[in-house]
Amino acid sequence: QVQLVESGGGSVQPGGSLRLSCAASGFTFSVYGMRWYRQAPGNKRELVAGITSAGSSPNYAESVKGRFTISRDYAKNTVFLQMNSLKPEDTAVYYCNVVLNHAYDYWGQGTQVTVSS
């Protein structure tokens, strides 16, 4: 069974940092690209960062570029999102995502990130 389990969220002050983790299981981790999305109350779910199966060509939403870094650890079947210089507008539930094929789009349960003074 495919599972994605996010962790590492929490509450921080503006300018702080968090490192999110997504533990993946139930599929061959090394052959799929991985993505992080986020959704704030009242907002659409938006793509934050993506990384290829080879761990190359990371891409980021313009709003987080230069502050967030996506990476993956193949030995641990885990994808990370390092978030630095956090802003209040980064407050959202962050979700890990993998698309195995046209019929199988999997999501984790989400982890809450709150940035406030």
DSSP file with accessible surface (Angstrom, degrees, kcal/mol):
  #  RESIDUE AA STRUCTURE BP1 BP2  ACC     N-H-->O    O-->H-N    N-H-->O    O-->H-N    TCO  KAPPA ALPHA  PHI   PSI    X-CA   Y-CA   Z-CA
    1    1 A Q              0   0  196      0, 0.0     2,-0.3     0, 0.0    26,-0.1   0.000 360.0 360.0 360.0 130.1    0.0    0.0    0.0
    2    2 A V        +     0   0   21     24,-0.2     2,-0.4    22,-0.1    24,-0.3  -0.515 360.0 177.5 -70.6 131.3    1.4    3.4   -1.0
    3    3 A Q  E     -A   25   0A 102     22,-2.4    22,-2.0    -2,-0.3     2,-0.4  -1.000  19.3-173.2-138.2 139.7    1.9    5.7    2.0
    4    4 A L  E     -A   24   0A  10     -2,-0.4   105,-0.6   103,-0.3     2,-0.5  -0.994  10.5-172.8-128.6 121.9    3.3    9.2    2.3
    5    5 A V  E     -A   23   0A  67     18,-2.0    18,-2.5    -2,-0.4     2,-0.2  -0.942   6.6-158.7-124.2 110.4    3.7   10.4    5.9
    6    6 A E  E     +A   22   0A   6     -2,-0.5     2,-0.3    16,-0.2    16,-0.2  -0.568  19.1 160.9 -85.6 149.9    4.7   14.0    6.5
    7    7 A S  E     +A   21   0A  63     14,-2.2    14,-2.7    -2,-0.2   104,-0.1  -0.958  37.8  70.9-154.7 169.3    6.4   15.3    9.6
    8    8 A G        +     0   0   37     -2,-0.3    11,-0.3     1,-0.3    14,-0.1   0.360  61.1 134.3 102.2  -4.8    8.4   18.2   10.9
    9    9 A G        +     0   0   29     12,-0.1     2,-0.3     9,-0.1    -1,-0.3  -0.182  20.7 127.1 -70.1 169.6    5.8   20.9   10.9
   10   10 A G  E     -d  113   0B  29    102,-0.8   104,-2.8   101,-0.1     2,-0.5  -0.983  56.7 -60.1 169.6-167.2    5.3   23.2   13.8
   11   11 A S  E     +d  114   0B  88     -2,-0.3     2,-0.3   102,-0.2   104,-0.2  -0.926  51.4 163.8-111.6 128.1    5.1   26.8   14.9
   12   12 A V  E     -d  115   0B  28    102,-2.7   104,-2.2    -2,-0.5     3,-0.1  -0.930  35.7-107.1-137.7 162.6    7.9   29.3   14.3
   13   13 A Q    >   -     0   0  138     -2,-0.3     3,-2.4   102,-0.2    73,-0.2  -0.511  54.7 -78.1 -83.4 156.5    8.5   33.0   14.3
   14   14 A P  T 3  S+     0   0   55      0, 0.0    73,-0.2     0, 0.0    -1,-0.1  -0.294 122.3  29.5 -53.1 138.0    9.1   34.9   11.0
   15   15 A G  T 3  S+     0   0   53     71,-3.3    70,-0.7     1,-0.3    72,-0.1   0.263  98.0 119.9  91.2 -10.5   12.7   34.3    9.9
   16   16 A G    <   -     0   0   23     -3,-2.4    70,-2.4    70,-0.3     2,-0.3  -0.109  54.7-126.1 -79.7-178.9   12.8   30.9   11.4
   17   17 A S        -     0   0   62     67,-0.2     2,-0.3    68,-0.2    67,-0.2  -0.934  20.1-179.5-132.1 151.6   13.4   27.6    9.8
   18   18 A L  E     - B   0  83A  27     65,-2.2    65,-3.3    -2,-0.3     2,-0.5  -0.982  16.8-146.7-142.8 152.7   11.8   24.2    9.6
   19   19 A R  E     - B   0  82A 131    -11,-0.3     2,-0.3    -2,-0.3    63,-0.2  -0.964  16.6-159.2-122.6 113.6   12.6   20.9    7.9
   20   20 A L  E     - B   0  81A   0     61,-2.8    61,-2.2    -2,-0.5     2,-0.4  -0.667   5.1-160.2 -90.1 146.1    9.8   18.8    6.7
   21   21 A S  E     -AB   7  80A  28    -14,-2.7   -14,-2.2    -2,-0.3     2,-0.4  -0.947   9.3-164.0-124.4 147.3   10.1   15.1    6.0
   22   22 A a  E     -AB   6  79A   0     57,-2.0    57,-2.0    -2,-0.4     2,-0.6  -0.945  10.2-156.7-130.9 109.5    8.0   12.8    3.9
   23   23 A A  E     -AB   5  78A  47    -18,-2.5   -18,-2.0    -2,-0.4     2,-0.3  -0.781  15.2-160.6 -88.5 122.0    8.5    9.1    4.4
   24   24 A A  E     +A    4   0A   8     53,-3.1     2,-0.3    -2,-0.6   -20,-0.2  -0.801  17.7 159.4-107.8 144.3    7.4    7.1    1.4
   25   25 A S  E     +A    3   0A  47    -22,-2.0   -22,-2.4    -2,-0.3     3,-0.1  -0.981  46.7  52.5-154.0 161.6    6.6    3.4    1.2
   26   26 A G  S    S+     0   0   51     -2,-0.3     2,-0.3   -24,-0.3   -24,-0.2   0.480 100.4  57.2  90.4   3.2    4.7    1.0   -1.0
   27   27 A F  S    S-     0   0   29    -26,-0.1     2,-1.3   -24,-0.1    -1,-0.2  -0.962  98.8 -82.8-154.0 167.5    6.4    1.9   -4.3
   28   28 A T    >   -     0   0   90     -2,-0.3     3,-1.6     1,-0.2     4,-0.2  -0.638  42.2-165.0 -79.7  99.6    9.8    2.1   -5.8
   29   29 A F  G >  S+     0   0    4     -2,-1.3     3,-1.3     1,-0.3    -1,-0.2   0.824  77.3  62.1 -56.4 -38.8   10.9    5.5   -4.5
   30   30 A S  G 3  S+     0   0   61      1,-0.3    -1,-0.3    44,-0.1    -2,-0.1   0.572  99.0  54.6 -72.1 -10.2   13.9    5.9   -6.8
   31   31 A V  G <  S+     0   0   82     -3,-1.6     2,-0.4     2,-0.1    -1,-0.3   0.333  97.8  71.6-108.1   8.5   11.9    5.9  -10.1
   32   32 A Y  S <  S-     0   0   68     -3,-1.3     2,-0.1    21,-0.2    68,-0.1  -0.964  73.7-125.6-127.6 142.1    9.4    8.7   -9.3
   33   33 A G        -     0   0   34     -2,-0.4    66,-0.4    66,-0.2     2,-0.3  -0.423  29.1-146.2 -71.0 156.3    9.6   12.4   -9.0
   34   34 A M  E     -E   51   0B   1     17,-2.1    17,-2.4    64,-0.1     2,-0.3  -0.934  12.3-165.3-127.9 152.4    8.3   13.9   -5.7
   35   35 A R  E     -EF  50  97B 111     62,-2.1    62,-2.4    -2,-0.3     2,-0.4  -0.964  14.0-145.8-137.6 152.0    6.5   17.1   -4.9
   36   36 A W  E     +EF  49  96B   0     13,-2.9    12,-3.0    -2,-0.3    13,-1.8  -0.976  22.2 178.3-113.4 132.5    5.5   19.3   -2.0
   37   37 A Y  E     -EF  47  95B  37     58,-2.9    58,-2.9    -2,-0.4     2,-0.3  -0.821   8.7-159.0-120.0 165.8    2.3   21.2   -2.1
   38   38 A R  E     -EF  46  94B  11      8,-2.2     8,-2.8    -2,-0.3     2,-0.4  -0.989   5.1-165.8-144.1 156.2    0.7   23.5    0.5
   39   39 A Q  E     - F   0  93B  66     54,-2.1    54,-2.4    -2,-0.3     6,-0.2  -0.948   3.3-165.1-145.1 120.7   -2.8   24.8    1.2
   40   40 A A    >   -     0   0   19      4,-0.4     3,-2.6    -2,-0.4    52,-0.1  -0.697  47.3 -77.0 -96.9 155.2   -3.7   27.7    3.5
   41   41 A P  T 3  S+     0   0  125      0, 0.0    -1,-0.1     0, 0.0     3,-0.1  -0.266 119.9   9.5 -54.0 128.8   -7.3   28.2    4.6
   42   42 A G  T 3  S+     0   0   87      1,-0.3     2,-0.2    -3,-0.1    -3,-0.0   0.395 111.7 104.4  82.4  -4.0   -9.4   29.7    1.8
   43   43 A N  S <  S-     0   0  100     -3,-2.6    -1,-0.3     1,-0.1     2,-0.1  -0.691  74.6-104.7-108.3 161.7   -6.6   29.2   -0.7
   44   44 A K        -     0   0  187     -2,-0.2    -4,-0.4    -3,-0.1     2,-0.4  -0.469  44.4 -98.1 -74.6 153.0   -6.0   26.7   -3.5
   45   45 A R        -     0   0   86     -6,-0.2     2,-0.4    -2,-0.1    -6,-0.2  -0.615  50.3-163.3 -70.4 128.4   -3.5   24.0   -3.0
   46   46 A E  E     -E   38   0B  76     -8,-2.8    -8,-2.2    -2,-0.4     2,-0.4  -0.904  22.7-112.0-122.3 146.9   -0.4   25.1   -4.7
   47   47 A L  E     +E   37   0B  59     -2,-0.4   -10,-0.3   -10,-0.2     3,-0.1  -0.597  33.2 175.0 -73.3 126.9    2.8   23.4   -5.8
   48   48 A V  E     -     0   0B   1    -12,-3.0    13,-2.4    -2,-0.4     2,-0.3   0.830  60.1 -12.1 -99.5 -46.8    5.7   24.5   -3.7
   49   49 A A  E     -EG  36  60B   0    -13,-1.8   -13,-2.9    11,-0.2    -1,-0.4  -0.994  54.3-166.7-157.8 151.3    8.6   22.4   -4.9
   50   50 A G  E     -EG  35  59B   2      9,-2.1     9,-2.2    -2,-0.3     2,-0.3  -0.979   0.3-168.9-141.5 155.4    9.4   19.4   -7.1
   51   51 A I  E     -E   34   0B  11    -17,-2.4   -17,-2.1    -2,-0.3     6,-0.2  -0.996  23.8-118.0-144.8 142.8   12.3   17.1   -7.6
   52   52 A T    >   -     0   0   47      4,-1.9     3,-1.7    -2,-0.3   -20,-0.1  -0.180  35.3 -99.5 -75.6 171.9   12.9   14.4  -10.3
   53   53 A S  T 3  S+     0   0   46      1,-0.3   -21,-0.2   -22,-0.2    -1,-0.1   0.821 125.7  51.3 -59.4 -31.0   13.4   10.7   -9.8
   54   54 A A  T 3  S-     0   0   74    -23,-0.1    -1,-0.3     2,-0.1     3,-0.1   0.424 118.4-111.1 -86.7  -0.9   17.1   11.3  -10.1
   55   55 A G  S <  S+     0   0   30     -3,-1.7     2,-0.2     1,-0.3    -2,-0.1   0.663  79.9 119.5  79.4  17.7   17.1   14.1   -7.5
   56   56 A S        +     0   0   55      1,-0.2    -4,-1.9    15,-0.1    -1,-0.3  -0.516  49.8  32.5-108.3 175.3   17.9   16.7  -10.2
   57   57 A S        -     0   0   86     -2,-0.2    -1,-0.2    -6,-0.2    -7,-0.1   0.871  69.6-165.1  48.7  50.8   16.3   19.8  -11.5
   58   58 A P        -     0   0   62      0, 0.0     2,-0.3     0, 0.0    -7,-0.2  -0.409   6.1-164.3 -62.5 142.4   14.6   20.9   -8.4
   59   59 A N  E     -G   50   0B  80     -9,-2.2    -9,-2.1    -2,-0.0     2,-0.3  -0.959   5.7-167.1-132.3 153.4   11.9   23.5   -9.1
   60   60 A Y  E     -G   49   0B  47     -2,-0.3   -11,-0.2   -11,-0.2   -12,-0.1  -0.958  29.7-100.9-140.0 150.3   10.2   25.9   -6.8
   61   61 A A    >>  -     0   0   22    -13,-2.4     3,-1.7    -2,-0.3     4,-1.2  -0.431  41.2-117.2 -62.2 145.9    7.3   28.3   -6.7
   62   62 A E  T 34 S+     0   0  148      1,-0.3     3,-0.4     2,-0.2    -1,-0.1   0.857 112.5  62.6 -57.0 -33.1    8.4   31.8   -7.2
   63   63 A S  T 34 S+     0   0   59      1,-0.2    -1,-0.3     3,-0.0   -15,-0.1   0.693 114.0  31.6 -68.9 -19.1    7.2   32.7   -3.7
   64   64 A V  T X> S+     0   0    0     -3,-1.7     3,-2.4   -16,-0.2     4,-1.9   0.465  84.5 128.9-116.1  -4.6    9.6   30.3   -2.0
   65   65 A K  T 3< S+     0   0  114     -4,-1.2     4,-0.1    -3,-0.4   -16,-0.0  -0.268  78.7  17.5 -58.2 132.3   12.6   30.4   -4.4
   66   66 A G  T 34 S+     0   0   82      2,-0.4    -1,-0.3     1,-0.0     3,-0.1   0.246 124.4  59.9  89.6 -12.9   15.8   31.1   -2.6
   67   67 A R  T <4 S+     0   0   27     -3,-2.4    17,-2.0     1,-0.1     2,-0.3   0.684  96.9  54.7-114.4 -32.7   14.3   30.2    0.8
   68   68 A F  E  <  -C   83   0A   4     -4,-1.9    -2,-0.4    15,-0.2     2,-0.4  -0.816  59.0-166.2-108.2 149.1   13.2   26.5    0.4
   69   69 A T  E     -C   82   0A  71     13,-2.4    13,-3.0    -2,-0.3     2,-0.4  -0.990   5.6-156.6-135.6 126.0   15.2   23.5   -0.7
   70   70 A I  E     +C   81   0A   7     -2,-0.4     2,-0.3    11,-0.2    11,-0.2  -0.805  24.6 156.4 -99.2 141.3   13.8   20.2   -1.8
   71   71 A S  E     -C   80   0A  47      9,-1.6     9,-3.1    -2,-0.4     2,-0.3  -0.946  24.8-141.9-152.1 170.5   16.0   17.1   -1.5
   72   72 A R  E     -C   79   0A  25     -2,-0.3     2,-0.6     7,-0.3     7,-0.2  -0.997   5.9-150.8-144.2 150.0   15.6   13.3   -1.2
   73   73 A D  E  >> -C   78   0A  53      5,-3.2     5,-2.0    -2,-0.3     4,-0.7  -0.954   7.9-168.2-120.0 107.3   17.4   10.5    0.6
   74   74 A Y  T  45S+     0   0   89     -2,-0.6     3,-0.5     1,-0.2    -1,-0.1   0.841  86.1  57.6 -68.5 -33.0   17.1    7.2   -1.4
   75   75 A A  T  45S+     0   0   97      1,-0.2    -1,-0.2     2,-0.1    -2,-0.0   0.814 116.8  35.2 -66.2 -29.7   18.3    5.1    1.5
   76   76 A K  T  45S-     0   0  139     -3,-0.4    -1,-0.2     2,-0.2    -2,-0.2   0.414 102.1-128.9-103.0  -0.2   15.6    6.4    3.7
   77   77 A N  T  <5 +     0   0   60     -4,-0.7   -53,-3.1    -3,-0.5     2,-0.4   0.916  65.7 134.6  50.0  47.5   12.9    6.7    1.1
   78   78 A T  E   < -BC  23  73A  14     -5,-2.0    -5,-3.2   -55,-0.2     2,-0.4  -0.978  46.7-157.4-133.7 137.8   12.3   10.2    2.3
   79   79 A V  E     -BC  22  72A   0    -57,-2.0   -57,-2.0    -2,-0.4     2,-0.3  -0.917  19.2-157.1-111.1 142.0   11.9   13.6    0.6
   80   80 A F  E     -BC  21  71A  17     -9,-3.1    -9,-1.6    -2,-0.4     2,-0.4  -0.823  16.0-159.4-118.6 155.4   12.7   16.7    2.5
   81   81 A L  E     -BC  20  70A   0    -61,-2.2   -61,-2.8    -2,-0.3     2,-0.6  -0.900  11.5-161.2-133.3 105.3   11.7   20.3    2.4
   82   82 A Q  E     -BC  19  69A  58    -13,-3.0   -13,-2.4    -2,-0.4     2,-0.6  -0.787  10.9-166.0 -85.2 122.7   14.1   22.7    4.1
   83   83 A M  E     +BC  18  68A   0    -65,-3.3   -65,-2.2    -2,-0.6     2,-0.3  -0.949  11.2 172.9-118.2 116.2   12.4   26.0    4.8
   84   84 A N        +     0   0   58    -17,-2.0   -67,-0.2    -2,-0.6   -68,-0.2  -0.769  59.1  23.8-116.9 164.6   14.4   29.0    5.8
   85   85 A S  S    S-     0   0   69    -70,-0.7    -1,-0.2    -2,-0.3   -69,-0.2   0.904  85.1-158.6  48.7  48.5   13.5   32.6    6.3
   86   86 A L        -     0   0    2    -70,-2.4   -71,-3.3    -3,-0.2   -70,-0.3  -0.243   8.9-159.6 -65.0 144.7    9.9   31.7    6.9
   87   87 A K    >   -     0   0   86    -73,-0.2     3,-2.4   -72,-0.1     4,-0.3  -0.844  32.2-109.4-119.9 156.6    7.2   34.3    6.4
   88   88 A P  G >  S+     0   0   68      0, 0.0     3,-1.9     0, 0.0    27,-0.4   0.854 117.4  63.1 -54.6 -34.1    3.7   34.5    7.8
   89   89 A E  G 3  S+     0   0  127      1,-0.3   -49,-0.1   -49,-0.0    -3,-0.0   0.570  89.0  69.6 -70.6  -7.0    2.4   33.8    4.3
   90   90 A D  G <  S+     0   0    1     -3,-2.4    -1,-0.3    25,-0.1     2,-0.2   0.534  70.5 120.2 -81.1  -8.6    4.1   30.4    4.4
   91   91 A T    <   +     0   0   38     -3,-1.9     2,-0.3    -4,-0.3    23,-0.2  -0.412  41.7 105.2 -60.6 124.0    1.5   29.3    6.9
   92   92 A A  E    S- H   0 113B   3     21,-1.9    21,-2.7    -2,-0.2     2,-0.6  -0.966  76.2 -80.5-178.7 170.7   -0.3   26.3    5.5
   93   93 A V  E     -FH  39 112B  33    -54,-2.4   -54,-2.1    -2,-0.3     2,-0.5  -0.869  47.5-145.7 -89.7 128.3   -0.7   22.6    5.6
   94   94 A Y  E     -FH  38 111B   0     17,-2.9    17,-1.9    -2,-0.6     2,-0.4  -0.835  15.1-165.4-102.5 132.9    2.1   21.1    3.6
   95   95 A Y  E     -F   37   0B  39    -58,-2.9   -58,-2.9    -2,-0.5     2,-0.3  -0.933  14.9-140.0-122.3 139.8    1.5   17.9    1.6
   96   96 A a  E     -F   36   0B   0     -2,-0.4    12,-1.9   -60,-0.2     2,-0.4  -0.719  27.8-170.3 -91.1 144.8    3.8   15.4    0.0
   97   97 A N  E     +FI  35 107B   1    -62,-2.4   -62,-2.1    -2,-0.3     2,-0.3  -0.997  18.1 177.5-142.8 142.2    2.7   14.0   -3.4
   98   98 A V  E     - I   0 106B   1      8,-1.9     8,-2.9    -2,-0.4     2,-0.6  -0.992  15.8-153.3-140.3 139.3    3.6   11.4   -5.9
   99   99 A V  E     + I   0 105B  66    -66,-0.4     6,-0.2    -2,-0.3   -66,-0.2  -0.938  14.1 176.7-111.2 109.1    2.0   10.5   -9.2
  100  100 A L  E     -     0   0B  31      4,-2.4     2,-0.3    -2,-0.6    -1,-0.2   0.858  67.0 -33.7 -80.3 -38.0    2.6    6.9  -10.0
  101  101 A N  E >  S- I   0 104B  71      3,-1.1     3,-1.1     0, 0.0    -1,-0.3  -0.926  81.1 -66.7-164.7-173.4    0.4    6.9  -13.2
  102  102 A H  T 3  S+     0   0  193     -2,-0.3     3,-0.1     1,-0.3    -2,-0.0   0.728 131.6  38.6 -59.8 -24.5   -2.7    8.5  -14.6
  103  103 A A  T 3  S+     0   0   60      1,-0.2     2,-0.5    -4,-0.0    -1,-0.3   0.491 108.1  65.2-104.8  -5.7   -4.9    6.7  -12.1
  104  104 A Y  E <   +I  101   0B 119     -3,-1.1    -4,-2.4     2,-0.0    -3,-1.1  -0.845  48.7 159.3-131.3  97.7   -2.8    6.8   -9.0
  105  105 A D  E     -I   99   0B  86     -2,-0.5     2,-0.3    -6,-0.2    -6,-0.2  -0.964  24.5-162.0-117.0 110.7   -2.1   10.2   -7.5
  106  106 A Y  E     -I   98   0B  66     -8,-2.9    -8,-1.9    -2,-0.6     2,-0.3  -0.758  10.0-174.2-107.9 145.3   -1.1    9.8   -3.8
  107  107 A W  E     -I   97   0B  89     -2,-0.3  -103,-0.3   -10,-0.2   -10,-0.2  -0.958  19.6-128.8-132.5 147.4   -1.0   12.4   -1.0
  108  108 A G        -     0   0   11    -12,-1.9  -103,-0.2    -2,-0.3     3,-0.1  -0.233  37.1-101.9 -79.6-179.1    0.1   12.4    2.6
  109  109 A Q        -     0   0  114   -105,-0.6  -104,-0.1     1,-0.1   -14,-0.1   0.640  63.6-118.4 -82.2 -14.2   -2.1   13.5    5.4
  110  110 A G        -     0   0   12    -14,-0.1     2,-0.4     1,-0.1   -15,-0.2   0.103  14.8-123.0  94.0 152.8   -0.3   16.9    5.6
  111  111 A T  E     - H   0  94B  20    -17,-1.9   -17,-2.9  -104,-0.1     2,-0.3  -1.000  25.5-121.1-134.6 134.8    1.7   18.6    8.3
  112  112 A Q  E     - H   0  93B  88     -2,-0.4  -102,-0.8   -19,-0.2     2,-0.5  -0.577  22.8-171.2 -81.6 131.6    0.8   22.1    9.7
  113  113 A V  E     -dH  10  92B   0    -21,-2.7   -21,-1.9    -2,-0.3     2,-0.5  -0.991   5.1-175.8-119.2 124.1    3.3   24.9    9.4
  114  114 A T  E     -d   11   0B  45   -104,-2.8  -102,-2.7    -2,-0.5     2,-0.6  -0.984   6.3-173.2-124.6 124.3    2.5   28.1   11.3
  115  115 A V  E     +d   12   0B   3     -2,-0.5     2,-0.3   -27,-0.4  -102,-0.2  -0.958  29.6 131.5-118.9 112.2    4.6   31.2   11.0
  116  116 A S              0   0   59   -104,-2.2    -2,-0.1    -2,-0.6   -29,-0.0  -0.988 360.0 360.0-156.3 160.5    3.6   34.0   13.4
  117  117 A S              0   0  134     -2,-0.3  -104,-0.1  -104,-0.2    -1,-0.1   0.606 360.0 360.0 -88.6 360.0    4.9   36.5   15.9
